[in-house]
Amino acid sequence: MCSVLQLSRATYYYEAKQAQDTVDELSPLVKEIFRESRQNYGTRKIKVELKKLGYVISRRRIGRIMQNQGLVSNYTIAQFKPKRVSCNEENISNELNRQFNQQEELAVVVSDLTYVRVNKKWNYVCLL
């Protein structure tokens, strides 16, 4: 029959090996390591901790387990880092000479801009 189908006998008798389902036993371990690290560890450090316990597992699999469990490291979220920018650094003439009481309304407008962090996002507040 194998010769009619032009298959080797090894292909005919081949049975795919079932992958060991270690996700069930590793999920609680990954979750426990993540909680003990105060939600700071990512896949790299969790892999090191699992290796200490004798488990060899890829970072990709750890990432999938973390994603399924809804575990997100504190350091995964992008942090706001203000950068020093060279714009608005030129000397501006002092035309008001600190005399803010003017005769006409809106003849001179003064404003200020600042950042305020709300719900883990930076927002700008401009006062006129």
C-alpha positions as CSV (number, residue, x, y, z in Angstrom):
1,M,0.0,0.0,0.0
2,C,2.9,2.4,0.8
3,S,4.4,1.8,-2.7
4,V,1.0,2.6,-4.4
5,L,0.8,5.9,-2.5
6,Q,4.5,6.5,-2.9
7,L,5.0,6.9,0.9
8,S,7.8,5.5,2.9
9,R,6.9,3.0,5.6
10,A,8.4,5.4,8.2
11,T,5.9,8.1,7.2
12,Y,3.0,5.6,7.4
13,Y,3.9,4.4,10.9
14,Y,4.9,7.9,12.2
15,E,2.9,9.1,15.2
16,A,3.4,12.7,16.3
17,K,4.5,12.9,19.8
18,Q,2.2,14.8,22.1
19,A,3.8,17.9,23.5
20,Q,3.9,17.8,27.2
21,D,1.4,20.3,28.6
22,T,3.6,22.0,31.2
23,V,1.6,25.2,30.9
24,D,-0.8,24.0,33.6
25,E,1.9,23.4,36.1
26,L,4.0,26.5,35.1
27,S,1.2,29.1,35.2
28,P,1.0,29.1,39.0
29,L,4.8,29.3,39.3
30,V,5.0,32.2,36.9
31,K,2.2,34.0,38.7
32,E,3.9,33.4,42.1
33,I,7.3,34.6,40.9
34,F,5.6,37.7,39.4
35,R,3.8,38.5,42.6
36,E,6.9,38.0,44.8
37,S,8.7,40.4,42.6
38,R,6.0,43.0,43.3
39,Q,5.0,42.9,39.6
40,N,8.5,44.1,38.5
41,Y,9.9,41.0,36.8
42,G,9.5,40.4,33.1
43,T,10.1,37.3,31.0
44,R,13.9,37.5,31.4
45,K,14.0,37.5,35.2
46,I,11.2,35.0,35.5
47,K,13.1,32.6,33.2
48,V,16.1,32.9,35.5
49,E,14.0,32.2,38.6
50,L,12.4,29.1,36.9
51,K,15.8,27.9,35.9
52,K,16.8,28.0,39.6
53,L,13.8,25.8,40.3
54,G,14.9,23.4,37.6
55,Y,12.5,24.3,34.8
56,V,13.8,25.0,31.3
57,I,11.3,27.1,29.4
58,S,11.6,29.7,26.7
59,R,10.9,33.4,27.2
60,R,8.3,33.2,24.5
61,R,6.3,30.6,26.4
62,I,6.7,32.7,29.6
63,G,5.4,35.7,27.7
64,R,2.4,33.7,26.5
65,I,1.6,32.5,30.0
66,M,1.9,36.1,31.3
67,Q,-0.3,37.4,28.6
68,N,-3.0,34.7,29.3
69,Q,-2.9,35.5,33.0
70,G,-3.0,39.3,32.3
71,L,0.4,39.9,34.0
72,V,2.1,43.1,32.9
73,S,5.4,44.2,34.4
74,N,5.7,47.7,35.9
75,Y,8.7,48.4,33.7
76,T,6.9,47.3,30.5
77,I,4.8,50.5,30.5
78,A,6.6,53.4,28.9
79,Q,7.7,55.9,31.4
80,F,7.6,59.6,30.7
81,K,11.2,61.0,30.5
82,P,11.3,64.8,29.8
83,K,14.2,65.7,27.5
84,R,16.0,68.9,27.4
85,V,15.2,70.6,24.1
86,S,17.0,73.5,22.7
87,C,13.8,75.3,21.5
88,N,12.7,78.5,23.3
89,E,16.2,79.0,24.7
90,E,17.0,82.2,22.9
91,N,16.9,85.5,24.8
92,I,13.6,87.2,24.6
93,S,13.3,91.0,25.1
94,N,11.6,92.1,28.3
95,E,9.0,94.4,26.7
96,L,6.7,94.7,29.8
97,N,9.5,95.5,32.1
98,R,7.5,93.7,34.9
99,Q,4.6,96.3,34.6
100,F,1.6,94.0,34.3
101,N,-1.1,96.6,35.0
102,Q,-1.9,97.9,31.5
103,Q,-4.5,100.5,30.5
104,E,-6.3,98.4,27.8
105,E,-7.8,95.0,28.2
106,L,-6.0,92.2,26.4
107,A,-3.3,94.6,25.2
108,V,-0.8,92.2,26.7
109,V,-1.5,88.5,27.3
110,V,0.7,86.5,29.7
111,S,0.5,82.7,30.0
112,D,2.2,79.7,31.6
113,L,2.3,76.0,30.6
114,T,2.8,73.1,32.9
115,Y,2.4,69.3,33.0
116,V,0.0,67.4,35.2
117,R,-0.1,63.6,35.5
118,V,-3.6,62.2,35.4
119,N,-4.4,58.4,35.1
120,K,-0.8,57.6,34.3
121,K,-0.7,60.0,31.4
122,W,0.8,63.5,31.1
123,N,-1.6,66.4,30.3
124,Y,-0.7,70.0,29.6
125,V,-2.3,72.9,31.5
126,C,-2.0,76.4,30.0
127,L,-3.2,79.4,32.0
128,L,-3.9,82.8,30.4
